[in-house]
Amino acid sequence: MVNLSILYPFKEGSRFDLDYYDIWANGYLEIFKKVDPLLKAGSIIVADNMFTAFEEVCPFMECLDERSDIVNTTLNFESGVEFGVILGPEGVE
């Protein structure tokens, strides 16, 4: 289990504009669930290795695909890069 407050101390109320993944592919979903509350409308999600580690990242991809407040696509770069945007109530704010 990852404790983000130990790795990256941040001020209460802080939000992330960019959420980038290029670590152990089988940890993408766990990290995303911890970071998700810190994302806001307009935040960008980028994740590498969508093709090269497909089995490991599949749960993460499914989670993004199931969310109605995230628009995402896999870009056809060499290793596959997932690109997503968190939507606000009226789309991207």
ABEGO torsion letter per residue (X at the ends): XBBAAAABBBBBGBBBABBBBBBBAAAAAAAAAAAAAABBBGBBBBBBGAAAAAAAAAAAAAAAAABAABBBBBBBBAAEBBBBBBBBAAEBX
